[in-house]
Amino acid sequence: MAVRNFDLTEPKSSRLLVLESAPTRRQDLRRSKRRCAIIGIFCLAAPFAAALVVLGVAH
């Protein structure tokens, strides 16, 4: 998937300058997927851990 960035620093520019970004490496994609997976697991596990702590304190 190509990502294009437009340079809009000059408000009266007659044309837009297209800046092509470098393609992402497979390693970067794997790293971001792993990071998202870890964040997702934490978001799912945190409420259960909090509930266990509350039940342990209340008991």
Jmol script that loads the backbone (N, CA, C; Angstrom):
load data "model"
ATOM      1  N   MET A   1       0.852  -1.167   0.000  1.00  0.00           N
ATOM      2  CA  MET A   1       0.000   0.000   0.000  1.00  0.00           C
ATOM      3  C   MET A   1       0.903   1.237   0.000  1.00  0.00           C
ATOM      4  N   ALA A   2       0.676   2.107  -0.907  1.00  0.00           N
ATOM      5  CA  ALA A   2       1.474   3.313  -1.006  1.00  0.00           C
ATOM      6  C   ALA A   2       0.876   4.417  -0.144  1.00  0.00           C
ATOM      7  N   VAL A   3       1.719   5.108   0.558  1.00  0.00           N
ATOM      8  CA  VAL A   3       1.287   6.221   1.393  1.00  0.00           C
ATOM      9  C   VAL A   3       1.902   7.484   0.819  1.00  0.00           C
ATOM     10  N   ARG A   4       1.082   8.469   0.578  1.00  0.00           N
ATOM     11  CA  ARG A   4       1.584   9.721   0.017  1.00  0.00           C
ATOM     12  C   ARG A   4       1.393  10.846   1.016  1.00  0.00           C
ATOM     13  N   ASN A   5       2.437  11.626   1.165  1.00  0.00           N
ATOM     14  CA  ASN A   5       2.390  12.802   2.032  1.00  0.00           C
ATOM     15  C   ASN A   5       2.425  14.035   1.150  1.00  0.00           C
ATOM     16  N   PHE A   6       1.549  14.973   1.413  1.00  0.00           N
ATOM     17  CA  PHE A   6       1.495  16.200   0.643  1.00  0.00           C
ATOM     18  C   PHE A   6       2.119  17.326   1.458  1.00  0.00           C
ATOM     19  N   ASP A   7       2.988  18.075   0.827  1.00  0.00           N
ATOM     20  CA  ASP A   7       3.645  19.203   1.480  1.00  0.00           C
ATOM     21  C   ASP A   7       2.750  20.426   1.326  1.00  0.00           C
ATOM     22  N   LEU A   8       2.108  20.841   2.413  1.00  0.00           N
ATOM     23  CA  LEU A   8       1.192  21.979   2.387  1.00  0.00           C
ATOM     24  C   LEU A   8       1.747  23.156   3.181  1.00  0.00           C
ATOM     25  N   THR A   9       3.064  23.284   3.210  1.00  0.00           N
ATOM     26  CA  THR A   9       3.660  24.358   4.006  1.00  0.00           C
ATOM     27  C   THR A   9       3.404  25.729   3.388  1.00  0.00           C
ATOM     28  N   GLU A  10       3.301  25.794   2.076  1.00  0.00           N
ATOM     29  CA  GLU A  10       3.010  27.061   1.420  1.00  0.00           C
ATOM     30  C   GLU A  10       1.522  27.112   1.076  1.00  0.00           C
ATOM     31  N   PRO A  11       0.784  28.022   1.683  1.00  0.00           N
ATOM     32  CA  PRO A  11      -0.664  28.042   1.446  1.00  0.00           C
ATOM     33  C   PRO A  11      -1.038  28.461   0.025  1.00  0.00           C
ATOM     34  N   LYS A  12      -0.184  29.226  -0.659  1.00  0.00           N
ATOM     35  CA  LYS A  12      -0.514  29.697  -2.003  1.00  0.00           C
ATOM     36  C   LYS A  12       0.248  28.925  -3.073  1.00  0.00           C
ATOM     37  N   SER A  13       0.611  27.696  -2.747  1.00  0.00           N
ATOM     38  CA  SER A  13       1.349  26.891  -3.700  1.00  0.00           C
ATOM     39  C   SER A  13       0.440  26.505  -4.861  1.00  0.00           C
ATOM     40  N   SER A  14       0.946  26.665  -6.087  1.00  0.00           N
ATOM     41  CA  SER A  14       0.124  26.354  -7.260  1.00  0.00           C
ATOM     42  C   SER A  14       0.022  24.852  -7.483  1.00  0.00           C
ATOM     43  N   ARG A  15       0.978  24.112  -6.965  1.00  0.00           N
ATOM     44  CA  ARG A  15       0.919  22.661  -7.123  1.00  0.00           C
ATOM     45  C   ARG A  15       1.340  22.008  -5.814  1.00  0.00           C
ATOM     46  N   LEU A  16       0.937  20.776  -5.617  1.00  0.00           N
ATOM     47  CA  LEU A  16       1.294  20.046  -4.414  1.00  0.00           C
ATOM     48  C   LEU A  16       2.510  19.175  -4.681  1.00  0.00           C
ATOM     49  N   LEU A  17       3.428  19.162  -3.769  1.00  0.00           N
ATOM     50  CA  LEU A  17       4.620  18.347  -3.880  1.00  0.00           C
ATOM     51  C   LEU A  17       4.343  17.008  -3.187  1.00  0.00           C
ATOM     52  N   VAL A  18       4.448  15.931  -3.919  1.00  0.00           N
ATOM     53  CA  VAL A  18       4.170  14.605  -3.376  1.00  0.00           C
ATOM     54  C   VAL A  18       5.462  14.003  -2.861  1.00  0.00           C
ATOM     55  N   LEU A  19       5.442  13.621  -1.601  1.00  0.00           N
ATOM     56  CA  LEU A  19       6.604  12.983  -0.988  1.00  0.00           C
ATOM     57  C   LEU A  19       6.279  11.510  -0.785  1.00  0.00           C
ATOM     58  N   GLU A  20       6.961  10.648  -1.494  1.00  0.00           N
ATOM     59  CA  GLU A  20       6.721   9.205  -1.372  1.00  0.00           C
ATOM     60  C   GLU A  20       7.479   8.673  -0.163  1.00  0.00           C
ATOM     61  N   SER A  21       6.811   7.910   0.655  1.00  0.00           N
ATOM     62  CA  SER A  21       7.482   7.336   1.813  1.00  0.00           C
ATOM     63  C   SER A  21       8.118   6.012   1.416  1.00  0.00           C
ATOM     64  N   ALA A  22       9.116   5.641   2.160  1.00  0.00           N
ATOM     65  CA  ALA A  22       9.810   4.389   1.884  1.00  0.00           C
ATOM     66  C   ALA A  22       8.899   3.218   2.247  1.00  0.00           C
ATOM     67  N   PRO A  23       8.955   2.145   1.488  1.00  0.00           N
ATOM     68  CA  PRO A  23       8.125   0.981   1.821  1.00  0.00           C
ATOM     69  C   PRO A  23       8.552   0.383   3.156  1.00  0.00           C
ATOM     70  N   THR A  24       7.590  -0.076   3.918  1.00  0.00           N
ATOM     71  CA  THR A  24       7.901  -0.650   5.228  1.00  0.00           C
ATOM     72  C   THR A  24       8.481  -2.046   5.051  1.00  0.00           C
ATOM     73  N   ARG A  25       9.391  -2.370   5.919  1.00  0.00           N
ATOM     74  CA  ARG A  25      10.021  -3.685   5.863  1.00  0.00           C
ATOM     75  C   ARG A  25       9.147  -4.705   6.573  1.00  0.00           C
ATOM     76  N   ARG A  26       9.345  -5.951   6.239  1.00  0.00           N
ATOM     77  CA  ARG A  26       8.562  -7.022   6.875  1.00  0.00           C
ATOM     78  C   ARG A  26       8.800  -7.049   8.374  1.00  0.00           C
ATOM     79  N   GLN A  27      10.029  -6.769   8.759  1.00  0.00           N
ATOM     80  CA  GLN A  27      10.365  -6.763  10.191  1.00  0.00           C
ATOM     81  C   GLN A  27       9.574  -5.672  10.909  1.00  0.00           C
ATOM     82  N   ASP A  28       9.430  -4.510  10.299  1.00  0.00           N
ATOM     83  CA  ASP A  28       8.658  -3.432  10.909  1.00  0.00           C
ATOM     84  C   ASP A  28       7.188  -3.816  11.015  1.00  0.00           C
ATOM     85  N   LEU A  29       6.666  -4.479   9.992  1.00  0.00           N
ATOM     86  CA  LEU A  29       5.269  -4.907  10.037  1.00  0.00           C
ATOM     87  C   LEU A  29       5.045  -5.931  11.147  1.00  0.00           C
ATOM     88  N   ARG A  30       5.969  -6.890  11.254  1.00  0.00           N
ATOM     89  CA  ARG A  30       5.834  -7.889  12.322  1.00  0.00           C
ATOM     90  C   ARG A  30       5.921  -7.249  13.701  1.00  0.00           C
ATOM     91  N   ARG A  31       6.827  -6.277  13.833  1.00  0.00           N
ATOM     92  CA  ARG A  31       6.995  -5.606  15.127  1.00  0.00           C
ATOM     93  C   ARG A  31       5.735  -4.837  15.514  1.00  0.00           C
ATOM     94  N   SER A  32       5.118  -4.157  14.556  1.00  0.00           N
ATOM     95  CA  SER A  32       3.917  -3.389  14.870  1.00  0.00           C
ATOM     96  C   SER A  32       2.739  -4.320  15.157  1.00  0.00           C
ATOM     97  N   LYS A  33       2.651  -5.444  14.441  1.00  0.00           N
ATOM     98  CA  LYS A  33       1.579  -6.410  14.733  1.00  0.00           C
ATOM     99  C   LYS A  33       1.749  -6.997  16.128  1.00  0.00           C
ATOM    100  N   ARG A  34       2.995  -7.314  16.476  1.00  0.00           N
ATOM    101  CA  ARG A  34       3.260  -7.871  17.806  1.00  0.00           C
ATOM    102  C   ARG A  34       2.926  -6.848  18.884  1.00  0.00           C
ATOM    103  N   ARG A  35       3.274  -5.577  18.652  1.00  0.00           N
ATOM    104  CA  ARG A  35       2.979  -4.531  19.622  1.00  0.00           C
ATOM    105  C   ARG A  35       1.474  -4.369  19.803  1.00  0.00           C
ATOM    106  N   CYS A  36       0.742  -4.378  18.701  1.00  0.00           N
ATOM    107  CA  CYS A  36      -0.720  -4.261  18.783  1.00  0.00           C
ATOM    108  C   CYS A  36      -1.331  -5.460  19.510  1.00  0.00           C
ATOM    109  N   ALA A  37      -0.781  -6.653  19.271  1.00  0.00           N
ATOM    110  CA  ALA A  37      -1.284  -7.846  19.945  1.00  0.00           C
ATOM    111  C   ALA A  37      -1.044  -7.769  21.448  1.00  0.00           C
ATOM    112  N   ILE A  38       0.117  -7.295  21.853  1.00  0.00           N
ATOM    113  CA  ILE A  38       0.423  -7.182  23.287  1.00  0.00           C
ATOM    114  C   ILE A  38      -0.488  -6.150  23.941  1.00  0.00           C
ATOM    115  N   ILE A  39      -0.712  -5.041  23.274  1.00  0.00           N
ATOM    116  CA  ILE A  39      -1.610  -4.013  23.821  1.00  0.00           C
ATOM    117  C   ILE A  39      -3.028  -4.554  23.921  1.00  0.00           C
ATOM    118  N   GLY A  40      -3.480  -5.298  22.905  1.00  0.00           N
ATOM    119  CA  GLY A  40      -4.820  -5.882  22.935  1.00  0.00           C
ATOM    120  C   GLY A  40      -4.988  -6.878  24.068  1.00  0.00           C
ATOM    121  N   ILE A  41      -3.991  -7.731  24.270  1.00  0.00           N
ATOM    122  CA  ILE A  41      -4.058  -8.710  25.363  1.00  0.00           C
ATOM    123  C   ILE A  41      -4.105  -7.995  26.710  1.00  0.00           C
ATOM    124  N   PHE A  42      -3.289  -6.947  26.855  1.00  0.00           N
ATOM    125  CA  PHE A  42      -3.298  -6.194  28.106  1.00  0.00           C
ATOM    126  C   PHE A  42      -4.656  -5.538  28.344  1.00  0.00           C
ATOM    127  N   CYS A  43      -5.254  -4.980  27.284  1.00  0.00           N
ATOM    128  CA  CYS A  43      -6.558  -4.326  27.427  1.00  0.00           C
ATOM    129  C   CYS A  43      -7.652  -5.319  27.799  1.00  0.00           C
ATOM    130  N   LEU A  44      -7.522  -6.545  27.329  1.00  0.00           N
ATOM    131  CA  LEU A  44      -8.510  -7.560  27.706  1.00  0.00           C
ATOM    132  C   LEU A  44      -8.252  -8.127  29.097  1.00  0.00           C
ATOM    133  N   ALA A  45      -6.998  -8.222  29.497  1.00  0.00           N
ATOM    134  CA  ALA A  45      -6.667  -8.846  30.775  1.00  0.00           C
ATOM    135  C   ALA A  45      -6.769  -7.886  31.952  1.00  0.00           C
ATOM    136  N   ALA A  46      -6.572  -6.602  31.726  1.00  0.00           N
ATOM    137  CA  ALA A  46      -6.558  -5.633  32.826  1.00  0.00           C
ATOM    138  C   ALA A  46      -7.879  -5.592  33.612  1.00  0.00           C
ATOM    139  N   PRO A  47      -9.054  -5.552  32.967  1.00  0.00           N
ATOM    140  CA  PRO A  47     -10.290  -5.529  33.763  1.00  0.00           C
ATOM    141  C   PRO A  47     -10.470  -6.788  34.619  1.00  0.00           C
ATOM    142  N   PHE A  48     -10.065  -7.944  34.101  1.00  0.00           N
ATOM    143  CA  PHE A  48     -10.192  -9.174  34.889  1.00  0.00           C
ATOM    144  C   PHE A  48      -9.246  -9.157  36.082  1.00  0.00           C
ATOM    145  N   ALA A  49      -8.041  -8.668  35.885  1.00  0.00           N
ATOM    146  CA  ALA A  49      -7.098  -8.576  36.997  1.00  0.00           C
ATOM    147  C   ALA A  49      -7.602  -7.582  38.047  1.00  0.00           C
ATOM    148  N   ALA A  50      -8.173  -6.474  37.593  1.00  0.00           N
ATOM    149  CA  ALA A  50      -8.727  -5.498  38.535  1.00  0.00           C
ATOM    150  C   ALA A  50      -9.897  -6.085  39.302  1.00  0.00           C
ATOM    151  N   ALA A  51     -10.732  -6.865  38.625  1.00  0.00           N
ATOM    152  CA  ALA A  51     -11.866  -7.501  39.308  1.00  0.00           C
ATOM    153  C   ALA A  51     -11.381  -8.505  40.359  1.00  0.00           C
ATOM    154  N   LEU A  52     -10.344  -9.253  40.050  1.00  0.00           N
ATOM    155  CA  LEU A  52      -9.792 -10.191  41.035  1.00  0.00           C
ATOM    156  C   LEU A  52      -9.223  -9.458  42.237  1.00  0.00           C
ATOM    157  N   VAL A  53      -8.573  -8.336  42.010  1.00  0.00           N
ATOM    158  CA  VAL A  53      -8.036  -7.557  43.128  1.00  0.00           C
ATOM    159  C   VAL A  53      -9.174  -7.019  43.982  1.00  0.00           C
ATOM    160  N   VAL A  54     -10.229  -6.496  43.355  1.00  0.00           N
ATOM    161  CA  VAL A  54     -11.360  -5.957  44.107  1.00  0.00           C
ATOM    162  C   VAL A  54     -12.048  -7.058  44.906  1.00  0.00           C
ATOM    163  N   LEU A  55     -12.234  -8.223  44.297  1.00  0.00           N
ATOM    164  CA  LEU A  55     -12.866  -9.330  45.016  1.00  0.00           C
ATOM    165  C   LEU A  55     -11.980  -9.814  46.156  1.00  0.00           C
ATOM    166  N   GLY A  56     -10.671  -9.800  45.958  1.00  0.00           N
ATOM    167  CA  GLY A  56      -9.761 -10.233  47.026  1.00  0.00           C
ATOM    168  C   GLY A  56      -9.774  -9.260  48.189  1.00  0.00           C
ATOM    169  N   VAL A  57      -9.873  -7.963  47.915  1.00  0.00           N
ATOM    170  CA  VAL A  57      -9.905  -6.969  48.981  1.00  0.00           C
ATOM    171  C   VAL A  57     -11.242  -7.010  49.698  1.00  0.00           C
ATOM    172  N   ALA A  58     -12.314  -7.197  48.944  1.00  0.00           N
ATOM    173  CA  ALA A  58     -13.658  -7.192  49.540  1.00  0.00           C
ATOM    174  C   ALA A  58     -13.918  -8.466  50.343  1.00  0.00           C
ATOM    175  N   HIS A  59     -13.253  -9.523  50.007  1.00  0.00           N
ATOM    176  CA  HIS A  59     -13.498 -10.788  50.693  1.00  0.00           C
ATOM    177  C   HIS A  59     -12.782 -10.751  52.003  1.00  0.00           C
TER     178      HIS A  59
END
end "model"
wireframe off; spacefill off
backbone 0.3
color backbone group
